[in-house]
Amino acid sequence: MIHAPRFSSLPVRHPSQRSPAIAIQIFVNRPVKDLPRSVGFFAQLGFTFNQQFTNENAACMIASEDIFVKLPGPVHTSDAGALPT
């Protein structure tokens, strides 16, 4: 017969003794062919952009408080897989 551990025997810690929660942020790359058109599309859907990481070559869309979508334009994606010569 297999006995499951009894949870009452686990040590109980006071909230002040627990480890702090780990902050997790997610960054997703979503290459686009037409950056201004893509930014306009997502803006019409209600998304906002982090202007600190947005320029003529790429945009950083804020999907939620901890999720960001990088929209690199064709300048960034054309040589993404190229090996240095």
C-alpha positions, -999 to 999 in steps of 0.1 A, spaced: 0 0 0 13 34 -10 10 63 15 8 98 3 26 124 24 6 142 49 4 179 42 -1 187 78 35 176 84 49 202 60 65 232 77 43 263 76 61 296 72 50 330 81 44 352 51 74 374 61 96 343 59 85 332 24 107 338 -7 97 369 -27 77 362 -58 97 361 -90 89 387 -116 84 373 -150 83 393 -182 77 378 -217 92 393 -248 80 380 -282 94 389 -316 69 392 -344 86 403 -377 64 424 -400 69 435 -436 52 469 -433 59 484 -399 38 516 -402 8 496 -414 13 470 -386 16 497 -359 -16 514 -372 -34 481 -372 -25 472 -337 -32 507 -325 -67 505 -339 -72 473 -319 -63 493 -288 -27 483 -282 -2 509 -270 35 511 -278 66 518 -256 81 548 -273 114 542 -256 119 511 -278 100 522 -309 116 539 -339 115 537 -377 130 502 -378 110 484 -350 82 489 -325 76 476 -290 39 468 -285 26 464 -249 3 434 -248 0 435 -210 18 447 -180 44 419 -183 41 409 -220 57 428 -248 57 422 -286 87 434 -306 77 442 -342 109 444 -362 105 457 -397 121 444 -429 154 462 -421 159 440 -390 146 407 -405 163 407 -439 197 397 -425 186 379 -393 198 345 -404 229 357 -423 263 345 -412 291 371 -408 316 371 -437 
